[in-house]
C-alpha cells in the first residue's frame, strides 16, 4: 500500500505537515488552559482573559488548518483509488484468453468495486497511523516539557502496545483474504441470479431468486461478521493496555503536582495532554492491527516488476505466406476437442470451417489468435511459431467477429472506429461493404445513434453489421468470422459475403454450420470437422 502513498506524496506530505501544525496549535491551547487555571487561582483577571483568548484562538486555528489538511488528504485518496483501478485494469489486460476466462465477469467487477473500497479503507488506515504518530510525538514532546517522567511513561506504554499487536495480525490477515474471496463469490452469484431472473419468472420459480439471493447474502455476511468479531477483540485488548497506561500517567502527574515538582495548575491542562498522547498511541496500535486485514487486497494486485512473458516474445512480421496447423491436439478440462489436426490457410484465400457444435471450430480461431496455450503440435505464421509471438502483435493483424456480437454503450460510429481516426471515405466504404449504409436513414441519429447497453437498441442483424464494419475499417489482413452473418437476411448476408470474398488482400476464415453447394464453390477450400470421438478432421 506504500506504493499508492508515494504516488500521491505531493499531496500527502503537505497534508501531514498541516496536521502537525494543527496539533501544535491544539497543544498550545492546553498550555493556555494551564495558565488560565493559574490566573484563576491567583485571581488575576486581565491575565485570565488573555489566556482564555489565546486558548480560543489556538483552537480556532487548529480547526482551520485541520480543514485544509483534510482537503489535501481526500484529494490524495481520490487519486489513489484511480491508480488502484488502473492497476487492476492492467492486470486484467495482461491476462491471456484462458486466464481471463478462468474467472467470471462478476469477479472482475468485484475487484473494481469491493476490493478497491477495501484498499481505499486500508490506505486511509495507513494514513491514520502516520497522523496519530505525528499527534503522539507532539503530545509526548509536550509532556516532556512538563516533566521527563511523563514522556518516558508514555513511550514505555507505546512499546508494550506495539508488541501486543502481533497477537492478532495473522488472524486478521487471513480474515482479509477470506473477505475478498467471499465478495467475489457473492458478486458472481448475484450476477448469475439477475441474468436469469426473466427465466425464473417465466417458469414460476421466483422463490428460487429470493432463496438463493438470501443464502448468498448470508454466506457473505457470516464471513464479514467473523472478521469484525476478531477486530473488536483486538480493539478491546489494545484499549485495555492503553487505559492502564493512561491511568498510571495521570497518577504520576497528580503526584508531581502534589509534591511541588510541577505547578499544581499544570495538572488541569496536562491531563488533556495525557489523554491526547494515550489516545494517539491507542489508535496507532488499533490501526496497525487492522492493517493486517487489508494487506491481502494489496498483495492481490501487486504488479510484477519482473519482465513479463510477453516482453520476451517477438512481434509478428507482416503476414506473407500461410498459417499452418501441424498435428494440433487440444483438450478443455472436460473433453478433448482436436486431435492431430493439420490445416493450411494461405494468404489472400478464403476458407470455411464446417461441422456440428463442439467439433473445435471456435477453438481453432482462439488458437490462431494465440489465446489458448495448452496444445500440442505447432501453429506457424509463415515460419514463426505462435508460441514465440507476442499475442498483442497477433491482434494487430487479425480481426475476429463472434456470433454473439458485443457493442459498447456508445454511438454506432464509436463502436466502429473504437476511438481511432478514419476519413469519411473509409467510414463510408466500411458501411457499404457491411450492408449497414442503407440502415442509417431509419436510425434516430444516423451514425451518432446510441446503441444502448450491449447494443440493445439495435436488432441482431444491425449489431452484426456494426461488428463487420468495425473489422473492415481497421483493415486487418486476416479476418475470422464465427457465424458472423447468421442474423442477417439473405440479401444483406449476400452483400457482406461478396464484399469479403472479393477482397484479394483479405485472408478469410469463416465458421458455419451449414453452407449451400453454391456457397461452398465460392471458397478456396472448405474444411469439414467432426467431434474428436468420431473423426479428427478432414478436408473436403
TORKOLTI-231977 format. One record per atom (N, C-alpha, C): y negated, z, x negated. Coordinates in steps of 0.2 Angstrom, whole numbers, plus 5000, padded with zeros to 4 digits. Example, Ala and Ser with C-alpha at 12.3 -4.5 7.8 and 13.67 -1.06 7.14 Angstrom:
<dokols>
502850394934502250394938501650394934501150354936500550364932500050394936
</dokols>
This chain:
<dokols>
500650004996500050005000499450004996499450024989498950024985498649954984499049904985498849834984498249824989498349844995497849825000497249874999497349924996496749974994496349934989496649914984496249874978495949814980496249774985495949714988495349724991495249784994494649804998494249854994494349864987494049914984493249914984492949854985492249844985491949874991492349884996492149925002492449995002493050015000493250075000492950124995492750104989492450144984491750164986491350124988490650144991490750194996491250185001491350225006491550295004491950294999492150364996491550394993491150364989490550394986490050424992490050384997489650405003489950475006490550475006490950535009490850595004490850584997490750634993489950664994489550614995488850634996488750675002489150655007489050685014489350755013489850765009490150835009489750885004489350855000488950884996488350915000488150875005487650905010487950955014488650955016488951005020489051065016489251065010489251125006488651155005488051115004487451145004487251185010487451155016487251195022487651265022488251265019488551335019488151385014487851355008487451395004486851415008486551375011485951385015486151445021486751435023486951485028486951555025487251565019487251625015486551655014486051605012485351635011485051655017485251615023484951635029485151705031485851725030486051795031485751845027485551825020485251875016484551885018484151835021483551835023483551885029484051875034484051915040484151985038484651995033484752065031484152105028483652065025483052095022482452085026482552055032482052045037481452005035481651955031481151905028481151845032480651845037480651795042480451725040479951715035479751655033480351625029480751665025481251645021481851625026481951665031482451645036482351575039481751565041481551505044481651445040481451455033481551395028482251375027482751425027483451415026483851385032483551415038483851385044483651305044483051285042482851215042483251175037483351215031483751175026484451165028484751215032485451205034485451155039484951155044484951105049484851035046484451025041484350955038484950935034485250985031485850965027486450935031486550975037487050955042486850885045486250875046485950805049486150755044485950765038486150715033486850705032487250755033487950755032488250705037488050705044488250665049488050595048487450585046487150515045487550475039487650515034487950475028488650465030489050515033489750505035489750445040489250435044489250375049489250315045488850305040488850245035489450235032489750295029490450295026490950265031490950285037491450265042491350185043490750155043490650085044490950045039490850065033491150035027491950035027492150095029492950105029493250065034492950065040493350025045493349955044492749925041492749855039493349845034493449885029493949885024494649885028494749925033495349925036495449855040494949835043495049765047495249715042494849715036495049655031495749665029495949725028496649745025497149715030497049725037497549705042497649635042497049595041497149525040497549505034497449535028497849525022498549545023498749595027499449615029499749555033499349525038499649475042499749415037499249395033499349345028499949345024500149405022500749425018501349405022501349425028501949415032502049335033501449305035501449235036501749195030501549215024501849185018502549205017502749265019503449275018503949235023503649225029504049185034504049115032503449095029503349025027503849005022503949045017504449035012505149035013505349055019506049055021506248985022506948975020507248905022507448915029507748855032507948855039508448905040508948915036509448965038509149035038508749055033508449115033508049135039507649085041507149085046507549105053508149065054508549065060508949135060508949165054509349225054509049285058508449275060508049325064507849285070507649325076507349295082506649295081506349255085505549255086505249315087505649355092505449425094505349465088505849465083505749505077505149485073504949425072504349405068503749425072503749425079503149445082503049525081503649555081503649625080503349645073503449605068503149605061502349605062502149555065501449545066501049595070501449625074501149675079501249745077501849765078502049835077502049855070502349815065502349835058501649835055501249785057500549785055500249855057500349875063500049935066500249995062500849995060501150045056500850045049500849985046500549985039499750005039499449985045498750005045498650075046499150105050499150185050499250215043499750185040499950205033499350205028498950145028498450145024497850195026497750205032497250255034497550325032498150335032498350405030498250405022498450355018498250355011497550365010497150325014496350335013496150415014496550445019496350515021496550555015497050545012497250585006496750585001496450525000495850514995495250554998495150545004494550585007494550655007495150685008495250755008495350785001495550744996495550764989494750764987494350724989493650724987493350794990493550804997493250865000493550924997494150924995494450984992494150994985493950944981493650954975492950984975492650954980491950984981491951054984492351074988492451144991492651194986493151174981493451214976492851224971492451174969491951174965491451224967491251224974490851274977491051344977491751354978492051414977491951444970492051404965492051424958491351444957490851414960490151434959490051504961490351524967490351594969490651634965491351624963491751664958492351624956492551624950493051584947493751604951493851664952494451684955494651644962494151634966494251594972494451524971494151494966494451424964495151424961495251474957495951474954496451484960496351534965496751544970496851484974496351444976496451384979496851324976496751324969497151274965497951294965498051364965498751384965499051364972498651384977498951364984499051284984498651244982498751174982499351154978499451184973500051164969500751184973500751244976501351264980501451214986500851194989500851144995501151074992500951054987501150994984501950994983502151044980502851044978503251054985503051084990503351094996503451025000503050974998503150905002503750875000504050884995504750854993505250864998505250925001505750945006505850885011505250855014505350815019505250735018505050725012504950655010505450605012506050615009506650565010506850565018506850615021506950615028506450565032505850575031505350535034505350465032505550455026505550385024506150345027506750385028507250355032507050345040506650385042506350385049505950315050505550305045505150245045505550185045506050175041506450115041506850115048507050165051507450165057506950145063506250165062505750155067505650075067505550045061505349975060505949935063506549955062507149915065507149915072507049975075507049995082506549955086505949945083505449905086505649835086505949805081506149735081506649725086507149765087507649765092507349765099506949815100506649815107506249755108505849725104505449665105505849615107506449605103506849545104507249555111507349615113507749625119507249615125506649635125506149625130505949545130505949515125505849445125506349405128507049425127507549395130507549405137507449465140507449485147506849445150506249435147505749405150505849325151506149305146506349225146506849215151507249255153507749245158507649275165507049295166506849335172506949285178506749225177506749175183507549165185507949165180508649155181508949225185508749275183508949345186508749345193508049325195507849325201508249275206508349215203508749165207509449185209509749225205510449245206510449315209509849345211509849405214510049465209509949455203510149505198509549545195509049555199508349585196508549655194509049685197509149755194509349755187509649695185509849695178509249695173508649665175508049665172507749735171507749775177507549845177507949885172508649885173509049925170509049915162509049845160509049835153508449845150507849835153507249855150507149925149507349965154507350035154507750065148508350035147508850055142508550035135508249975134507949955128507350005126506950025131506350065130506650135128507150165131507450225130507750235123508050175121508350175114507850175109507250135110506750135106506350205105506250235111505850295111506250355108506950355109507350405106507250405098507250355095507150345088506450375086505950345090505250375089505150445089505550475094505450545096505750585090506350565087506650595082506250595076505850545074505450545069504850585069504550595076504050635077504250705076504850725078505050795078505050815070505350775066505350785059504650795056504150745058503450755056503150825058503350845064503050905067503350965063503950965061504251015057503951025050503750965047503450955041502750985042502350975047501750995048501651075049502151105052502251175053502351205046502851175043502951205036502351205031502051155031501451145027500851195029500751195036500251245039500351315037501051335037501151405035500951425028501151375023500851395016500151395016499751345020499051335020498751405023498951425028498651485032498751545027499351555024499451605019498951605014498851545011498351545005497651555007497451535013496851545016496651625017497251655020497151725021497051765014497451745009497351785003496651765000496351705000495651694998495151735002495251735008494751775012494751845010495351875009495351945007495051955001495151914996494851914989494151914989493851864993493151854994492851924997493151945002492852015005492852065000493452074996493452124991492952114986492752054984492252044979491552064981491452054988490852074991490752144991491352184994491352254994491252284987491552264982491452294976490852274972490452234975489752214972489752164967490352124966490452074961490052014963490051994970489651944973489251974978488651944980488251974985488651974992488552024996488852035002488751975007488151945007487951895011488351835010488651825004489051765002489651765006489951815008490551815012490451775018489851775021489751735028489851665027489451635022489551565021490151545017490351595012490951575008491551575012491551605018492151595022492251525025491651495026491651425028491951385023491751395017491951355011492751365010492951425011493651435010494051395015493751395022494151355027494151285025493551265022493551185021494051175015494051215010494551205004495251205007495451255011496151255013496251205018495851185022495951135027496051065023495651055018495750995014496450995011496651055008497251055004497851045009497751075015498251075020498351005023497850965024497850895026498150845021497950865015498250825009498950825009499250885010499950895010500350865016500050875022500250845028500350765027499750735025499750665024500150635019500250675013500750655008501450645011501650695015502250695018502350635023501850625027501850575032501850505028501550495023501550435019502350405018502750455017503450435016503750395022503550405028503750375034503450305034502950285031502550225031502850175025503050205020503250165014503750105016504250115020504750065021504350005024503850015028503449955031503149915025502849945020502549905015503049875010503649915009504149885005504449825008504449825015504749765018504449705017503749705016503349645015503049635008503349675003503049664996503249594994502749564991502849494989503149504982503649454981503949454975503549414969503349454964502949414959503349374954504049384955504449334951504349264953504549224949504549144951504949134956504749104962505149084967505649034965506149024969506648974968506348904968505948894973505548834974505148804968504948854965504448834959504848804953505548814953505948794948506248724950506148704956506348634959505848584958506148524958505648464956505448434963504848404962504648364968505048294969505148274975505448214977505048154975505248114971504848054970504848004976504447954976504447904981505147884983505347884989506047854991506047784990506547764986506647694984507247654986507847694986508447654987508847684993509147744993509547764998509747834998509947865004510147935004510947935005511247965001511947965001512248035002512748035007513148095008513848085005514048125000514648124996515048184997515648165001516148225003515848285005515348285010515048335013515448375018515548445016515848485021515348545023515348565029514848615031515148655037515048725037515348765042514748815044514648825051514248885053514748945053514449005054514949065053515449065058515349025064515849025069516348965069516148915066516548855066516348805061516848765059516748705054516448645058515948615055515648555058515748495055515748495048515848425044516348435039516748385038517248395033517348325029517148335023517248275018516948215021516348215023515948165026515548125021515648055022515248015017514847965021514247965020513747915023513247895019512947835020512347805016511847785021511247795019510647775023510147735018510147675019509747635014509047635017508547625012507847625013507647565018507247575023507047525027507547505033508147535033508647515038508647565043508947545049508947585055509647605056509747665058510447695059510447735065511047735068511147785074511747825073511647885075512247935074512447955082513047935083513347945090513947995090514048025095514548075096514448135101514948165103514848225108514448285104514248325109513948385106514448425102514148455096514548495092514848455086514748395086515048355080514648345074514048385074513748385067513148335067512948305072512348255071511748295069511548345073510948385071510948415064511648435063511748465056511548425050511748355051511648305046510848305045510448305050509748305050509448365045509748425047509548485043509748485036510348455035510548445028510048395024509848335027509448295024508748325022508548365027507848405026507948465021508548475018508648525014508548595017508648605023508648665027509248705027509848675026510448705025510748705018510948755016511148765009511848765007512248805012512948825010513448765012513348715009513848655010514148635003514748605004515048574998514948494998514948474992514848394991514148394988513948324988513248314986512848264991512248284991511748244995511248214990511148144989510748114984510248074988509548084985509048044987508948004981509147934982509147894976509647924971509447944965509947984961509848054960509348084964509148154964509548194969509848244967510248294971509748334975509848344982509448384986509348454984509948484981509848544978509348554973509148504970508648504964507948494967507848474973507248454976506848514980506248524979505848564982505848544990506048594994506048575001505348555004504848575001504148555004504048485002504248464996504148394994504548344999505148375001505548335006505148325012504848375015504548375021503948325021503648315015503148265014503348195015503948175015504248115016504648105022504748155026505248155032504848185038504948145043504648175050505348185054505248235058505848255062505648265069505948225074505748235081506348265085506248325087506848355091506848335098507348345101507448335108506948385112507048445110506548495113505948505109505448465111504848455108504448515108504148545103503648595103502948575102502448595106501748575106501348645105500848645101500448695101499948705107499748755108499248765114498548745112498548675111497848645109497748585113497348535110497248475113497848425111497848365115498348315113498248285106497548275105497348245098497548295093497448365094497548405088498348415087498748405092499448405092499748345088499348295088499548235085499348235078498648255076498448255069498548315066498648365069498848435066498248455061497648435063497048455059496948405053497348355052497148305047496648255050496348225045495848165047496148105047496048065053496347995053495747955056495747885055495247845058495447835065494947805069495047785076495647735077495647695072496147635072496847665071496947715066497547745065497847785071497347815075497547855081497747805086497347755087497547705092498147675091498347655085498947625083499547675085499447735083499947785084500047795092499547795096499547805103499947745106499747685104500047625106500847625105501047635099501747625097502147685100501847735102502147795105502147785113501847735115501847725123501447775126500947805122500547865125499847835128499647775125499047755126498847745134499347715138499247705145499247765149499447825146499347885150498747925150498347905144497647935143497247935149497147875153496647875159496847925164497447945165497747985170497648065168497448075162497448145160496748165161496648235162495948255164495448245159495548255152495048245147495348195141495748155143496048105138496348145132496248125126496448155120496248225120495748245123495548315122495848365128496348335131496648375137497048425133496948495136497348545133498048545136498548545131499248535133499548605136499248655135499548725138500048755133500248815135500748845130501448805130501648785124502148735123502148675127501548645128501448585132501648585139501548645143501748645150501348615154500748585152500348545156500548475156501048455152501248385151501948375154502148315156502848305158503248305151503948305152504348305147504348235143504248185146504148115143503448115139502948145142502248145138502348185132502748245132502748285126503148245121503648215123504048175118503648115115503148085119502748035116502248065111501948125113501548155108501848165102502448195102502848205096502948145092503148085095503248025092502547995089502048005092501347985089501248025083501348095084501248135078501648115072502248095073502648075067502448005064502247965069501947895067501347895063500847935065500247935062500247965055500748015054500748045047501148005042501347945045501647885040502147915035502647945038503247965034503747905033504047905027504447845026505147855029505347915031505947925034505847965040506147935046506047965052506747985055506848045057507448075060507248085067507648055072507448065079508048095083508048155085508548185089508448175096508748125099508648115107507948115108507548085104506848085105506548045110506948005114506647965119507047985126507448035126507848055131507448065138506848085137506448105143505948045145506047985142505647935144505947885149505547855153505847805157506047745153506447695156506647645151506147595148505647585152505047545150504747575143504547635144504247675138504747685133505347695134505847705129505947645125505947585128505947515125505347505120504747525123504147515119504247555112504447615113504447665107505047635102505547625105506147605101506047535097505647495101505547425097505047435092504547485093504047505088504347525082504847575083505147605077505647555073506047515077506547475075506247415071505547395073505247335070504847355064504847415062504447435056504847435050504747385046505147365040505147425034504547465034504447515029504847585031505047585037505247645040506047655040506347705037507047715037507147765043507447735048507547775054508247795055508347855057509047885059508947915065509347895070509247915077509847945080509848005083510448035086510448015094511047995096511047985103511747995105511848015112512548025114512847965117512347915119512647855121512147805120512347745118511947685116512347625120511947585123512247525126512447475120512947425121513147375116512547335114512047325118511447285117511047325112510947395113510547435109510847445102511547455102511847455095511747395091511647345094511647275090510947275086510447325088509847325085509847365079510347405078510347445072510747415066510547435060510947405054511647435054511747495056512347525056512347585061512947595064513047645069513647695066513447755065514047805063514247845069514947835070515247875076515547935073515347995076515548055073515948095079516448125077516848165081516948235078517148285083517248355080517748355074517648405070518048415064518748415066518948455071519648465073520048395075519548345077519848285079519848225073519248225071519048165066518448185062518448185055517948205051517348155052517448095053516848045054517047975052516847925056517047865054516447815055516447755053515847705053516147655058515647635063515847585067515447515065
</dokols>
